[in-house]
Amino acid sequence: MRFGFDCSDGAIDDRAFAFAGTPQPPMSDRPHLLASGAAAAPAPKGGPRPWWETRPFVAAMILLAFVPLLYPPVPPLVDLLGHMARYRVELDLATSPDLQRYYSFEWQLIGNLGVDLLVVPLSKIFGLELAVKLIVMTIPPLTVAGFLWVAREVHNRLPPTVLFALPFAFGHPFLFGFVNYSLAMALAFLGFGLWLRLGRLGKTGLRAILFVPISFLLFITHTFGWGTLGLLAFSAEAVRQHDRGIGWWRSAIRAALHASVMIGPLLLMLLWRSGVSSEMTRDFFNVPAKLLWLVMALRDRWQLLDMISVAIPLTMLVFAWRRPELTLSRNLAFSALMLFAFFLILPRIVFGSAYADMRLVPFVIATALLGIRFKDATDPRLARNLALIGLAFYGGRIAVNSASLAIAANNQSARLAVLDHVPRGARLVHLVSEDCATLWALARNTHLGAMATVRRHAFSNDQWEIEGANLLSVRYAAAGRFRADPSQIVRPAACANRDARPVEKALAEIPADAFDYVWTIDLPPQPAGVPVGFVPIWRGPGSLLYAKRDFAKSPPAAKEEQ
């Protein structure tokens, strides 16, 4: 991928606005384009580039983002395992009587299909689990590549401060397992880089043509990616128009005309969500929660370390504001402000999907960081020091994420040994305990029971039932309140709530006539009560498997699905 830029913030040549049909004044009549907000001059052709701008270094930064997920056989992201059960159903439902007893699946054109579609061809080559790993481990490098491309297009070159943005490729939304969303956001930043580049080259007609299918691709991957790209493209174009001496209102109108080539998926969204209850969108302007999401932008496992890791890039923003040598690109500063405004407006729950506003936070901060640059001539010593600090920060977060994901992978592998004792097609209910005192660390075992569906075509009580959001439906009515998420989550009575019931109560409520196996995960060694009519048949690290007395001598499990 080749980067290049030789104009001011979005200051594109005379052909760039040809799509809107507006005649442009000659450059000699636009001295304001060379005002103090203009981008730094590119490095002289043939001259040496600083090491952080070289292509080998850029490639290394992208490849480094593969590292955290190289070791885990299954990416231990919170919701991903539940999604993998859905992928198993979509792939095998037609040929599996066991899955047909529990689930139904109907393909629909919705704005949340990214990985669901990719696993169909890739699973035929690699098997489901490896296909999912390959797809998911590619998302952070794509995100890093998008960040770097946007910065290069906006600044003419790569400022050393872009390194502070790269850890947000492993932000809270990705580690939570919002994989369709994360893939769409990676594609959105790559798309934004292409939008800026085509505009710089004056190919706005070609841009208008290309971004029609690109907008549909992003919408199908995840609606938020499409919306984010629209906001980024609009904000960049508005700044470019304003830099041409046009007032903000007229600039906004012209920017909207340019971005309108991506409006097509709006009709699909209206058709998709027209029948969804308005009650599924709620919790607006929850200020305490929004402040918490800012602190949790890099939430992983170790609270103090994660909070310091958020403080470092925020300090970098303050440093850039205070240092006379540094400034913010008008283009990306406005884009970050627009994303931040959207974050403030968004409710916590949109169409039944929780944490809608939280998902934007890492990208708001990253966009602001990408906007930092030297105001005039680059100070070599300051630039080198910032590059070294930024590289240490990025490398440090890669090491932290790698260690955390390795710990989680080992934890899950030990617990998944229980599936050797679960027969194919089992009627299985599982309970996962969450400790009151460790709520900062992501609860990565919340959907571990879904691997029984992935590997055994068994029933698992952790699929999501959200109106209009899922292609999968649970048809096992006998499960009662244990048919879907969050019935699998239990907590000690001191911190239990409606969604996470007390351990003892959940154990007592399991309908014995609906299930043959009960799998408890991370419960206390001797929970106060056992399921009525069940006896323990296997115990392992963090796992205890109960079976009905008639199933105490379980037949050998079927060969593990992949």
LUMDRENKE-553367 format. One record per residue (C-alpha): x, y, z; residue in one letter. Coordinates in steps of 0.5 Angstrom, whole numbers, padded with zeros to 4 digits, always signed. Example, Ala and Ser with C-alpha at 12.3 -4.5 7.8 and 13.67 -1.06 7.14 Angstrom:
residues 2
+0025-0009+0016A +0027-0002+0014S 
This chain:
residues 562
+0000+0000+0000M +0003+0007-0002R +0002+0013+0002F +0002+0020-0001G +0000+0027+0000F +0002+0034-0002D -0003+0039+0000C -0006+0042+0006S -0012+0039+0010D -0016+0036+0005G -0014+0042+0000A -0015+0038-0006I -0014+0040-0013D -0019+0044-0018D -0022+0037-0020R -0023+0035-0013A -0030+0038-0013F -0032+0037-0020A -0037+0032-0017F -0041+0037-0014A -0041+0041-0021G -0038+0048-0018T -0033+0052-0021P -0027+0053-0017Q -0022+0059-0017P -0015+0058-0019P -0010+0057-0013M -0007+0064-0014S -0014+0066-0011D -0014+0062-0005R -0008+0064-0001P -0012+0062+0006H -0010+0054+0004L -0003+0056+0006L -0005+0058+0013A -0002+0055+0019S -0007+0050+0019G -0004+0047+0013A -0001+0040+0013A +0007+0039+0014A +0011+0039+0008A +0013+0032+0005P +0020+0029+0006A +0024+0032+0000P +0024+0026-0005K +0030+0022-0005G +0032+0025+0002G +0032+0020+0008P +0026+0019+0012R +0026+0018+0019P +0025+0011+0021W +0018+0011+0023W +0016+0013+0016E +0019+0008+0013T +0015+0002+0009R +0019-0003+0013P +0017+0000+0020F +0010+0001+0017V +0009-0006+0015A +0012-0008+0022A +0007-0004+0026M +0001-0008+0022I +0004-0015+0023L +0006-0014+0030L -0002-0013+0031A -0002-0021+0029F +0002-0023+0035V -0003-0023+0041P -0008-0028+0038L -0002-0032+0035L -0002-0037+0041Y -0010-0038+0043P -0013-0044+0039P -0019-0040+0040V -0019-0033+0041P -0022-0032+0048P -0026-0026+0047L -0032-0025+0051V -0038-0026+0046D -0034-0029+0041L -0035-0036+0043L -0043-0035+0043G -0042-0032+0036H -0038-0039+0034M -0044-0043+0036A -0049-0039+0031R -0044-0040+0026Y -0044-0048+0027R -0052-0048+0027V -0051-0044+0020E -0046-0049+0017L -0049-0055+0020D -0056-0054+0021L -0059-0057+0015A -0055-0064+0016T -0055-0064+0024S -0062-0067+0027P -0059-0065+0034D -0058-0058+0032L -0065-0058+0029Q -0068-0060+0036R -0066-0054+0039Y -0065-0048+0034Y -0067-0045+0027S -0064-0041+0023F -0066-0036+0017E -0061-0032+0013W -0064-0025+0012Q -0060-0018+0009L -0059-0015+0016I -0053-0010+0018G -0049-0015+0022N -0047-0020+0018L -0039-0019+0017G -0036-0026+0020V -0042-0030+0019D -0041-0029+0012L -0034-0030+0012L -0034-0037+0015V -0038-0040+0010V -0033-0041+0005P -0027-0041+0010L -0030-0046+0014S -0030-0051+0008K -0022-0050+0007I -0020-0049+0015F -0026-0052+0019G -0030-0047+0023L -0025-0046+0029E -0019-0044+0025L -0023-0040+0020A -0026-0036+0026V -0019-0035+0029K -0016-0033+0022L -0021-0028+0021I -0021-0025+0028V -0014-0024+0028M -0014-0020+0022T -0018-0015+0025I -0013-0011+0029P -0008-0011+0023P -0013-0008+0019L -0015-0003+0024T -0008-0001+0025V -0007-0001+0017A -0013+0004+0017G -0010+0008+0022F -0004+0009+0019L -0007+0010+0012W -0011+0016+0014V -0006+0019+0018A -0001+0019+0012R -0006+0022+0007E -0008+0028+0012V -0001+0030+0014H +0003+0028+0008N +0007+0024+0012R +0007+0020+0019L +0008+0024+0025P +0011+0020+0030P +0005+0021+0035T +0001+0016+0031V +0004+0010+0035L +0000+0012+0041F -0007+0011+0037A -0005+0004+0035L -0006+0000+0041P -0014+0002+0040F -0014-0003+0035A -0015-0008+0041F -0020-0003+0045G -0025-0006+0049H -0030-0007+0044P -0026-0012+0040F -0024-0016+0047L -0031-0016+0048F -0032-0020+0042G -0036-0015+0038F -0033-0018+0032V -0037-0016+0026N -0037-0009+0029Y -0029-0009+0030S -0029-0011+0023L -0033-0006+0020A -0029-0001+0024M -0023-0003+0021A -0026-0003+0014L -0029+0004+0015A -0022+0007+0017F -0019+0004+0011L -0025+0006+0007G -0024+0013+0010F -0016+0013+0007G -0019+0011+0000L -0024+0017+0001W -0018+0022+0002L -0014+0019-0003R -0018+0019-0009L -0020+0026-0007G -0013+0028-0007R -0012+0026-0013L -0018+0029-0016G -0022+0023-0018K -0028+0025-0014T -0033+0022-0020G -0029+0015-0019L -0030+0016-0012R -0037+0017-0012A -0038+0011-0016I -0034+0006-0012L -0037+0008-0005F -0044+0006-0007V -0042-0001-0007P -0037+0000-0001I -0042+0003+0003S -0047-0003+0002F -0041-0008+0004L -0040-0004+0010L -0047-0004+0012F -0048-0011+0011I -0041-0012+0015T -0044-0008+0021H -0048-0002+0021T -0044+0002+0025F -0038+0002+0020G -0042+0005+0015W -0045+0010+0019G -0038+0012+0022T -0035+0012+0015L -0041+0017+0013G -0039+0021+0019L -0031+0021+0017L -0032+0023+0010A -0037+0028+0011F -0033+0032+0017S -0027+0031+0012A -0030+0034+0006E -0033+0040+0010A -0026+0042+0013V -0024+0042+0006R -0029+0046+0003Q -0028+0051+0009H -0021+0051+0007D -0023+0054+0000R -0026+0060+0003G -0033+0058+0004I -0037+0059+0010G -0039+0053+0015W -0046+0052+0013W -0045+0052+0005R -0039+0047+0007S -0043+0043+0010A -0048+0043+0005I -0043+0041+0000R -0040+0036+0004A -0047+0032+0005A -0047+0032-0003L -0041+0029-0003H -0042+0024+0002A -0049+0022+0000S -0047+0017-0005V -0047+0013+0001M -0054+0014+0003I -0057+0008+0000G -0056+0003+0006P -0061+0007+0009L -0067+0004+0006L -0064-0003+0008L -0064+0000+0015M -0071+0002+0015L -0074-0004+0012L -0070-0008+0017W -0071-0004+0023R -0078-0002+0022S -0082-0007+0026G -0077-0007+0032V -0080-0004+0038S -0078+0003+0040S -0077+0000+0047E -0071-0004+0045M -0067+0003+0044T -0066+0006+0051R -0062+0009+0056D -0060+0016+0053F -0055+0021+0056F -0053+0016+0062N -0047+0021+0064V -0044+0016+0069P -0044+0010+0064A -0040+0014+0059K -0035+0017+0063L -0034+0010+0065L -0033+0008+0058W -0028+0013+0057L -0024+0010+0063V -0025+0003+0060M -0023+0004+0053A -0017-0001+0053L -0020-0005+0059R -0017-0012+0059D -0015-0016+0065R -0011-0011+0070W -0015-0005+0072Q -0009-0001+0074L -0005-0002+0068L -0011-0001+0063D -0013+0005+0066M -0005+0008+0066I -0005+0006+0059S -0011+0010+0057V -0008+0016+0061A -0002+0016+0057I -0005+0017+0050P -0010+0022+0053L -0004+0026+0056T -0001+0026+0049M -0007+0030+0047L -0006+0035+0053V +0002+0035+0051F +0000+0037+0044A -0005+0042+0046W +0000+0045+0050R +0007+0045+0046R +0008+0050+0041P +0011+0046+0036E +0005+0041+0036L -0002+0042+0033T -0008+0038+0031L -0010+0037+0024S -0017+0041+0023R -0019+0035+0019N -0018+0030+0024L -0020+0034+0030A -0027+0036+0027F -0028+0028+0025S -0026+0026+0033A -0031+0032+0035L -0036+0029+0031M -0035+0022+0033L -0035+0024+0040F -0042+0028+0039A -0045+0022+0036F -0042+0018+0042F -0045+0023+0047L -0052+0022+0043I -0052+0015+0043L -0056+0011+0048P -0053+0005+0051R -0058+0000+0048I -0059+0001+0041V -0064-0004+0038F -0063-0009+0044G -0056-0009+0043S -0052-0007+0049A -0046-0002+0050Y -0047+0001+0043A -0044+0008+0046D -0038+0004+0049M -0036+0001+0042R -0034+0008+0039L -0030+0011+0045V -0023+0007+0043P -0024+0010+0036F -0026+0017+0038V -0019+0017+0042I -0015+0014+0036A -0018+0019+0031T -0016+0025+0036A -0009+0022+0036L -0008+0021+0029L -0009+0029+0028G -0003+0031+0032I +0003+0033+0028R +0008+0039+0028F +0006+0046+0027K +0012+0048+0022D +0018+0045+0021A +0019+0038+0025T +0024+0038+0031D +0028+0032+0030P +0030+0031+0037R +0022+0032+0040L +0020+0027+0034A +0025+0022+0035R +0023+0022+0043N +0016+0022+0041L +0017+0016+0037A +0021+0012+0042L +0016+0013+0047I +0010+0012+0042G +0013+0005+0040L +0014+0003+0047A +0007+0004+0049F +0005+0000+0043Y +0010-0005+0044G +0008-0005+0051G +0000-0006+0050R +0002-0012+0045I +0005-0015+0050A +0000-0014+0056V -0006-0016+0051N -0001-0022+0049S +0000-0024+0056A -0008-0023+0058S -0010-0027+0052L -0005-0033+0053A -0008-0033+0060I -0015-0033+0058A -0014-0039+0053A -0010-0043+0058N -0016-0042+0063N -0021-0044+0057Q -0017-0050+0055S -0017-0053+0061A -0025-0052+0062R -0026-0055+0055L -0024-0062+0057A -0031-0063+0060V -0033-0064+0053L -0030-0070+0052D -0035-0073+0057H -0041-0070+0054V -0044-0074+0048P -0046-0071+0041R -0053-0067+0041G -0053-0067+0049A -0059-0063+0053R -0054-0059+0056L -0055-0053+0061V -0049-0049+0064H -0048-0044+0069L -0042-0039+0069V -0040-0036+0076S -0038-0028+0076E -0034-0026+0082D -0036-0019+0085C -0029-0017+0087A -0026-0018+0080T -0031-0015+0075L -0026-0010+0072W -0023-0017+0068A -0027-0019+0062L -0031-0025+0064A -0028-0029+0058R -0032-0035+0060N -0039-0032+0060T -0040-0036+0053H -0036-0042+0054L -0041-0047+0054G -0043-0045+0047A -0037-0049+0045M -0041-0055+0047A -0045-0053+0041T -0039-0052+0037V -0036-0058+0038R -0042-0063+0040R -0048-0060+0037H -0051-0060+0044A -0056-0055+0047F -0053-0049+0050S -0057-0044+0054N -0053-0037+0052D -0055-0035+0045Q -0058-0028+0044W -0065-0027+0043E -0066-0020+0041I -0072-0018+0036E -0069-0017+0029G -0062-0018+0031A -0061-0025+0030N -0061-0030+0025L -0061-0036+0030L -0067-0037+0034S -0068-0042+0040V -0074-0047+0039R -0072-0051+0045Y -0078-0049+0049A -0077-0054+0055A -0071-0050+0057A -0076-0045+0060G -0072-0039+0063R -0065-0043+0061F -0066-0042+0054R -0062-0036+0052A -0057-0031+0055D -0056-0029+0060P -0059-0035+0064S -0052-0038+0064Q -0049-0032+0069I -0049-0033+0076V -0046-0029+0082R -0046-0029+0089P -0052-0027+0093A -0048-0020+0095A -0048-0018+0088C -0053-0022+0084A -0058-0018+0080N -0064-0019+0075R -0059-0022+0069D -0054-0025+0074A -0058-0029+0079R -0055-0032+0086P -0052-0039+0085V -0056-0043+0089E -0063-0040+0086K -0060-0042+0079A -0058-0049+0081L -0065-0050+0084A -0069-0047+0078E -0066-0052+0073I -0072-0056+0070P -0069-0063+0071A -0074-0066+0065D -0071-0061+0060A -0063-0063+0061F -0059-0069+0062D -0053-0065+0064Y -0051-0059+0068V -0044-0056+0067W -0042-0051+0072T -0036-0046+0071I -0032-0043+0076D -0037-0044+0081L -0034-0045+0089P -0031-0052+0090P -0038-0054+0094Q -0044-0050+0092P -0049-0049+0096A -0054-0054+0093G -0054-0059+0087V -0059-0060+0081P -0064-0064+0084V -0064-0071+0081G -0057-0070+0078F -0050-0073+0080V -0043-0071+0079P -0039-0075+0074I -0033-0071+0072W -0029-0065+0075R -0023-0061+0072G -0020-0054+0073P -0026-0049+0074G -0031-0055+0071S -0036-0059+0074L -0040-0064+0070L -0047-0067+0073Y -0051-0072+0069A -0058-0075+0071K -0057-0081+0074R -0059-0085+0068D -0054-0082+0064F -0048-0082+0070A -0045-0087+0065K -0045-0083+0059S -0043-0086+0052P -0037-0084+0049P -0037-0077+0046A -0037-0076+0038A -0031-0074+0035K -0030-0067+0036E -0032-0062+0031E -0028-0057+0028Q 
